[in-house]
Amino acid sequence: MSRELAAHAVILAGGRGTRFWPRSRTRTPKQLLNIVGRDTMLEQTAARLSPLFPPSRQWVVTNSEQAAAVRKQMPAVPASHILAEPVGRNTAAAIGLAAAHLLHAGLGKENDALMAVLPADHYIAKPRTYRKILRAALHVAHAAGSLVVLGIPPSRPETGFGYIEKGRGKAIDADGALVFSVRRFTEKPELALARKYVSSGNYYWNAGMFFWRVSTFLGNLEKFLPKTYEALMTLAGEIGTPRYARTLARIYPKLENISVDYAILEPATSRAAGSRIA
């Protein structure tokens, strides 16, 4: 950690909100509604993050149907930071799109930056404690090659969440937050297996919040999802030109439709291929 890297928040806000239908529709999904409190979930997310990430370092990945509403709800965020997917291609592609823009902005492989990848539709009851955990995660992610994921202690054997099994090594105290190595990820287990996970005390719910350097993410994307990496690097070369929208519409629908958990975190864990997951 010879020098500090700027940290950018990448907010994933492309969900369709099907669980909240009929109130949540394609153009007004859950993240654009005031489910809890007066502000929308997206507005609460942006405000909660602002002490760590000013609007100039917030990015939102959404879709073309919701982009206008996102811009309206986040007027302080530069318009160029609202990234609209022409079609949904899951979280690996969405995060890759944001990484391509950070790379184009001179914050990627050459100068590098930290990425905090966060959902737009979570309710956080204790924002100050949450920000303390984010600071610790960014501190760990500062090391080249580190992939960091937040885990939530499970309160019940839930089958709708992914699980993280912690490694056997000793926990590290990072600014008051305990950091464990990750042994493996498991997506949405059957109830009997979920009960075993919870009773063992070795598993956490996967919060879907990730932290890494731009260069670390792109390096893993190139290793485990090379076609998507190559396509996004082609797109990165068109950012800021009149060809960008046309190239995005041509390239994006062909990207692999896969989550970042399956595409990168699981193979990086199983192969231990130069990355450290905590």
C-alpha positions, 0 to 999 in steps of 0.5 A: 500500500505505497499509495492511496487509490481513489475509491469509486462506488458502482451501484447496481440498479438494473433489477426489474423488481418482479418480487414487488409486482404490481407496485414495482414495474419495469420502469419503476422497479423496487430501487426507484420506489420509496419502500422504506421511508420517504426517499427511494431505495436508490436515493437512500443508497446514494445518500448513505454512501456520500460520506465515503463516495462523493457524487463525482465518484458514484456510478450507476449501472441500470438499463435503458428503460430506467436510465432517465428515472435514475438520472432524475433521482441522482442529479448530482452524479455526472450524467456520464456515470449513469451507464445504461445496459441495452439488455440485461446480462447479469452482474459479471457484465454489469460490473465489467461495463463499469470497469471499462468506463473507469479504465477509460477514465484513466483509473484502471490498469495504468493508474488503478482505483478501488471499486465498491460494487453495491446493490441499489435496493438494500435497506441498511438500518445502521448506516454509520456502522455500515460505512465503517465496514465498507472502509475496512473492506476497501482497506483489504481490497487495496492489496493487489489481487484481493477480492473482498465480499461482505458476509452477513451472519445468518439468522435462519436457514434461508434457501433464497440466499447464497452462502459463503463458507469461511476458510480455516485460517485465523481471522484478521482484524481490519479496522474493527471488522473481522476478515476471513479467507473464503473457502467456497461459495454455494448458491441457494442450497436446499433447506436441509443443507441450509440448516447444516450451514447455519448450525455449523457457524462457518457460513455467512449469507452472501450480501452481494457487495464486492470490493477490489481494484479495477485492475484485479477485477479486469485481470480475473475477468480476462482469466475466467471470462475472456470473451466478455473481457475482449468485448468490453475492452473493445467497447472501452476504446469507443467510450466518448466517441460517436460510435459508443452507442452503436458498439454497445448495442452490437456487443452487449447482447452477445456477452455471457449472461452470468453472475459475478459469483459464478463467473469469477468468485467461484473459480477464483476460490477453487483454483486459487489462481493468484487472487485472495478472496476474503 
